[in-house]
Amino acid sequence: MDEPSAFQLILSGDPQLLAIVRLSLSVTLAATLVAGVLGLGLGACLALTRFPGRQGLVIALNALMGLPPVVVGLLVFLALSRSGPLGFLGLLFTPQAMIIAQTILITPIIAALSRQVIEDLWAEYKDEFTAMDVPGAMRVRALLWDARFSLVTILLAGFGRAAAEVGAVMIVGGNIEGFTRMMTTSIALETSKGDLPLAISLGIILIAIMFCVNALAWGVRQWSVRHAG
Amino acid sequence: MQDRWSYKDAAPQTLLRLYNASLRYGAVDVLQDVSLEISAGGPVILMGPNGSGKTSLLKLMMGLVAPSAGEVHCARSRVSFVFQKSVMLRRSVAANVAFALQAAGLPANDKEIHAALAQVGLSYLAQRPARRLSGGEQQRLALARALSRNPAILFLDEPTASLDPAQTKAVEDIVMASAALGVKIVMSTHDIGQARRLASEVLFLAGGRLVERAAAESFFNLPESPEAQRFLAGDLVISPEVKS
C-alpha cells in the first residue's frame, strides 16, 4: 500500500500528526503566557522607573532578543540535568522543560518590545497625566490599556518566535515520540529519516499557524486603528 | 527644589501667588523674578512674543515644573490645564472624560460624563474614538476633561493656535462660558485679536520677565512698556536667550 501524502495526512486527521500539533501548541501557548506575564511586567517596570543601571539593563535586554536557541537549550539542559542546580526537579526531557526553554527565549523579546511601546506612550502622556494628577497605579493601568493592541501584537510575535524554534526544545525535550516531540523537532527528525510526507505535513501546518498569527496581528492592528484611534 | 513649590492654599481671596519665581533650564533663565497674584475675576491673558516664557510661566503656575528660585503658592487640586496640542487617550470620547473624573477622585457616571460633554457640545460624539476627532473637537474634549474636575483655575496654553476661525470661536465660547460660571481663566496667546476678545487683564512677558500687567482696556489703549508697545504695533519683538 502506498504511503499517504502530506495532504492526506492532514485531511485524514492522522493521530500522530494531531498529537504532535497539540503538544506543540500547548507548550508554546504556555510559554507565551508565562513570558507574557514576566515580559510585560519587566517592560512596564523598565519603561516607568529610573534607577542606577537601568540603561545597562535595557541594553542587555535588547541584546538578549537575539539569544541563540541552542545556547538557551544548553543552559536549561545544564540547569535541569541530574547534576545541575535544578536537577532535583526531574524536569529534563519533559514538556515543562520545553516550556522553560521557550519562556527564556521569548521573555526578553516581549520585555524589550513592550518597554519601548510603553515608554513611547509615557513620553506622549506624561505632561497630560501630570497635569491631571493621575495617581501612580492608575497611570500604569492606563498605559497598559492604551497600549493593549501593540502589546497583543508583541505577544503574538513572541508566540511566533517560540512556535518556530527548534534548537532549544530539541536539547531539553529530547524529541521523545509521543511525549516531547514538537512540530519543529519532528520535521528535523522525519526529514533525516526520509519520512517526507509527515515532515511536509507538519511544515504546512506550522506555516499555516504562522500565517494565522500574523493575520491576527494585522487584524488587531487594523481594529485598533479603526476603534481606538 | 520641591519645597519651593507649595501645595498649601494661598490667601482665601488669592487663587495663586508667585513670589520672585525664576525658572532655569541649564544655563538659560527662561523666567526671572516673576511676582504676581491671581485672584477670582475675569480672564487673565498672558501675552508676549514667541520664547518670552508664556508656556514656562503657565507650567510653573500649574506646578508642572518647580521654580529654580522663589515661591509658587497654589491649591494644585483645584487647577486644570489644557495644552496647545492636547493628548487624547486611545479610547472613546466618553472614556476620556471618565478617566479625567476618576483621576480627580470624582464619580465617573453617565450623568457626569454627559454633563461634561454637553458643556462643550460633544455629546453626540461620546462613543467615537477620541483620536479620530478633528483638531477643534479634540481641544473641546480637552476642555471637557479639564472642566469636569471643577477647577478654580483653568490654565490654557495657546489652545487655539492650530485651529481655524470656526473652531477657535467654539473654544473661545466655552472659555468665556466657563469664566462666567466663576472659573478663573489664565490663558496664553500671541493672537492680539483673541486677547482683545477675551482678556479682562493682561500679563505681558518679554525675555522671561513680566514687563507689564494691566487691565485689558488700559493695556491695549495705552501700553506702558516699550516691548508691549512694539508688540502691539506689530513689530517683531525677538526674545533674547537670557544666560547667567
Interface residues (C-beta under 8 A of the other chain):
Chain A: E124 Y125 D127 E128 F129 T130 A131 M132 D133 V134 P135 M138 A142 W145 D146 S224 H227 A228 G229
Chain B: M62 L64 R76 S77 S80 F81 F83 S86 V87 M88 L89 R90 R91 F99 A100 Q102 A103 A104 P129 A130 R131 R132 R145 R149
